[in-house]
Amino acid sequence: MTTSLLAADPPAAKGPAFKISLAEWSLHKTIFGGKLNHLDFAKTAKEDYGIEAVEYVNQFFKDKAKNADYLSDMNRRAADLGVKQLLIMIDGEGALGDPDNTKRTQAVDNHRKWLDAAKTLGCHSIRVNAQSNNNFNEAQKLATDGLRALSELAKPLGLNVIVENHGGLSSDGKWLAGVMKLVDMPNCGTLPDFGNFGGYDRYLGVTELMPYAKGVSAKSHDFNEAGDETKTDYFKMLKIVLDAGYHGYVGVEYEGGKIGEPEGIRATKKLLERVLAKVNS
């Protein structure tokens, strides 16, 4: 009896090592300057930059979290374009590690509306901050308390609560990784940002945060003539990301000032595409 080679399933097509999304903060000057409406962000991502997944910033629709019509409009516009809405970055809702119990509880409650909004938009996560005091161990416990409470609220909604290294102790990779271990919930993770580590070694920091990562932020500021980012070796950094087993979205987040936001976004995307071409070859 002979076995036909055609009977075997064909090998699965190899997908990209990671996918590219666009963080709305990349256009914060344009939006704050009134040159782009938040409602047109998904369209801009797709039509101007060829990016089909977006990461929102709550500052650009901060009074619309409970506005069903507005969120429905966001959904319709994204769906019409085939754009995925991945997450909402939350700022200005209080410190989740506040030493004051009442304020910490209030901060958790303030985030509820954004969980509901994220659920409505089909996002997988809200990105939060883990502000606390400056005592390493005490701050870990306080941030853990707030994050665990918020993650419990997010759990039945099927949402993640993810923390970015975003100043203070959160820019210490060891500290934030320790918080993740203390929270110890599958839906509480990190959003490692390439550029928000201050004086902390960024490669070490990303290495420490990647085991908990549910998103990655490719922060960029400036580029040399070869098209490489001047502060971060993207090839080295993305190797760390991929070695951790992460193959999700990597968000373009341009924050520089030497070139315009559109040029910065395109330069960051082009650099990420160069890394992709190398790792997929």
C-alpha positions in Angstrom: 0.0 0.0 0.0 1.4 3.4 -1.0 0.7 6.6 0.9 0.0 9.6 -1.1 2.0 12.7 -0.1 -1.2 14.7 -0.9 -2.9 13.1 2.1 -0.6 14.9 4.5 -1.7 18.3 5.8 0.3 21.1 4.2 2.7 22.9 6.6 1.1 25.9 8.3 2.0 29.2 6.8 4.5 31.0 9.0 3.0 34.3 10.3 5.0 37.5 11.1 7.2 37.4 14.2 5.2 40.3 15.5 2.5 42.7 14.2 2.6 46.5 14.1 0.1 48.8 15.8 -0.1 52.6 16.2 -0.2 54.3 19.6 -2.4 57.4 19.5 0.2 59.3 21.6 2.3 59.4 18.5 0.0 62.1 17.2 -0.6 63.9 20.5 0.7 67.2 19.3 -1.5 67.0 16.2 -4.6 66.1 18.2 -4.0 68.6 21.0 -3.4 71.2 18.3 -6.9 70.6 16.9 -5.5 69.2 13.5 -6.9 65.7 14.0 -10.1 64.6 15.6 -9.9 61.5 17.8 -12.7 59.9 15.9 -10.5 60.0 12.7 -7.5 58.3 14.4 -8.4 54.8 13.1 -8.8 56.2 9.6 -5.5 58.1 9.8 -3.7 54.9 11.1 -5.0 52.9 8.1 -5.0 55.4 5.3 -1.9 57.5 6.1 0.4 54.9 7.6 -1.0 51.5 6.5 -1.4 50.3 10.1 -4.5 48.3 10.9 -4.4 48.2 14.7 -4.7 51.1 17.2 -4.0 51.9 20.8 -6.1 54.7 22.2 -5.2 57.3 24.8 -8.1 58.2 27.2 -7.0 61.9 27.3 -8.3 62.4 23.8 -11.9 61.3 24.7 -11.8 61.6 28.5 -15.4 62.7 28.8 -16.8 60.1 26.5 -16.1 56.9 28.5 -19.8 56.5 29.2 -21.1 57.9 26.0 -22.7 54.9 24.2 -23.3 56.8 20.9 -19.7 58.1 20.8 -18.2 54.6 21.5 -20.6 53.1 18.9 -19.3 55.7 16.4 -15.7 54.6 17.2 -16.7 51.0 16.7 -18.4 51.7 13.3 -15.5 53.7 12.0 -12.9 51.1 13.0 -15.0 48.2 11.6 -15.6 50.0 8.3 -11.8 50.2 7.9 -11.0 46.8 9.2 -9.0 48.4 12.0 -8.5 46.5 15.3 -8.9 48.4 18.6 -6.4 46.9 20.9 -6.3 48.9 24.2 -6.9 52.2 25.9 -4.0 53.9 27.7 -5.4 55.4 30.9 -4.0 58.5 32.7 -5.4 61.0 35.2 -7.7 58.6 37.2 -5.7 58.5 40.4 -2.8 56.5 41.8 -3.5 52.8 42.0 -0.8 52.5 44.6 -1.8 55.6 46.6 -0.7 55.2 50.3 -4.1 56.6 51.3 -6.6 53.7 51.3 -9.6 55.9 50.4 -7.7 57.5 47.5 -6.5 54.1 46.3 -10.0 52.7 46.4 -11.3 55.7 44.6 -8.6 55.3 41.9 -9.7 51.7 41.3 -13.3 52.9 41.0 -12.3 55.7 38.6 -11.0 53.1 36.2 -14.3 51.1 36.1 -15.7 53.3 33.3 -12.7 52.7 31.2 -13.0 48.9 31.6 -16.6 49.2 30.4 -15.5 51.4 27.5 -12.7 48.9 26.6 -15.2 46.1 26.6 -17.5 48.0 24.3 -14.7 48.7 21.9 -13.5 45.1 21.8 -10.1 45.9 23.3 -8.1 43.3 25.1 -6.7 45.6 27.8 -6.5 48.9 29.5 -3.0 50.3 30.2 -2.7 51.8 33.7 0.0 53.4 35.8 1.3 52.1 39.1 2.0 55.3 41.0 2.8 55.0 44.7 5.3 56.4 47.1 9.1 56.0 46.9 9.6 53.2 49.4 10.5 50.2 47.2 8.8 47.4 49.3 5.9 49.4 50.6 5.1 50.8 47.2 5.1 47.3 45.8 2.5 46.2 48.3 0.3 49.3 47.7 0.5 49.0 43.9 -0.3 45.3 44.2 -3.4 46.0 46.3 -4.8 48.5 43.7 -3.9 46.4 40.7 -5.4 43.3 42.1 -8.6 45.0 42.9 -8.8 46.5 39.4 -7.9 43.2 37.8 -10.7 41.5 39.7 -13.1 44.0 38.2 -11.6 43.3 34.7 -11.7 39.6 35.0 -15.4 39.0 34.3 -15.2 41.4 31.3 -12.4 39.3 29.8 -10.0 42.2 30.0 -6.4 42.6 31.0 -5.0 45.3 33.2 -1.5 46.1 32.0 1.1 48.4 33.5 3.6 50.4 31.6 7.0 51.5 32.9 6.0 55.1 33.1 8.1 57.0 35.7 8.8 56.7 39.4 9.4 53.2 40.6 7.5 51.7 37.7 10.6 52.6 35.5 12.6 50.1 37.7 12.2 46.8 35.9 12.9 44.8 39.1 10.3 46.7 41.0 7.5 46.3 38.4 8.3 42.6 37.8 8.1 42.2 41.6 4.6 43.8 41.6 3.5 41.4 38.9 4.6 38.4 41.0 2.8 39.7 44.0 -0.5 40.4 42.1 -0.2 36.9 40.6 -3.3 37.1 38.3 -3.3 35.9 34.7 -5.1 39.1 33.5 -2.6 41.5 35.1 0.5 42.1 33.1 2.9 44.7 31.6 3.3 46.9 28.6 7.1 47.2 28.3 8.0 50.6 26.8 11.5 50.8 25.1 12.1 54.3 26.3 10.6 55.0 29.7 13.3 53.6 31.9 15.1 56.8 33.0 18.5 55.8 34.2 17.6 52.1 34.4 19.1 49.8 31.8 16.3 49.6 29.1 17.4 46.2 27.8 17.5 44.7 31.3 14.1 46.4 32.1 12.4 44.9 29.0 13.9 41.5 29.8 12.4 41.7 33.3 9.0 42.8 32.1 8.5 40.5 29.1 7.4 37.4 31.0 4.2 39.4 31.9 3.8 41.4 28.6 0.5 41.6 26.9 1.7 44.4 24.6 4.9 46.2 23.7 5.5 49.9 23.1 8.3 50.7 20.6 9.1 54.2 21.9 11.2 56.3 19.5 12.6 59.8 19.7 15.3 60.3 17.0 16.9 58.5 14.1 20.3 58.6 12.4 21.0 58.6 8.7 20.8 54.8 8.5 17.2 55.0 9.9 18.2 53.5 13.3 16.7 54.9 16.5 19.5 56.7 18.3 18.7 55.7 21.9 17.4 52.1 21.4 18.9 49.3 19.3 15.7 47.9 17.9 17.3 44.7 16.6 18.6 44.0 20.1 15.4 45.0 21.8 13.1 43.0 19.5 15.3 40.0 20.0 14.6 40.2 23.7 10.9 40.6 22.9 10.8 37.6 20.6 13.0 35.4 22.8 10.4 35.8 25.5 7.9 34.1 23.2 6.0 37.2 22.4 4.5 37.5 18.9 1.7 40.0 19.4 1.4 43.7 18.5 4.4 46.1 18.9 3.1 49.6 19.0 4.7 52.5 17.1 5.0 55.3 19.7 6.9 58.3 18.3 7.6 61.0 20.9 10.5 63.0 19.3 10.7 66.6 18.3 13.4 66.8 15.6 11.1 65.6 12.9 7.3 65.9 12.6 4.9 63.3 14.0 4.0 61.8 10.6 7.7 61.5 9.7 8.5 60.0 13.1 5.7 57.4 12.8 6.8 56.4 9.3 10.5 56.1 10.4 9.5 54.0 13.4 7.3 51.7 11.3 10.1 51.4 8.6 12.6 50.4 11.3 10.2 47.8 12.7 9.7 46.4 9.2 13.4 46.1 8.8 13.6 44.0 12.0 10.7 41.9 10.8 12.4 41.3 7.4 15.5 40.1 9.2 13.8 37.8 11.7 11.4 36.4 9.2 14.1 35.6 6.6 
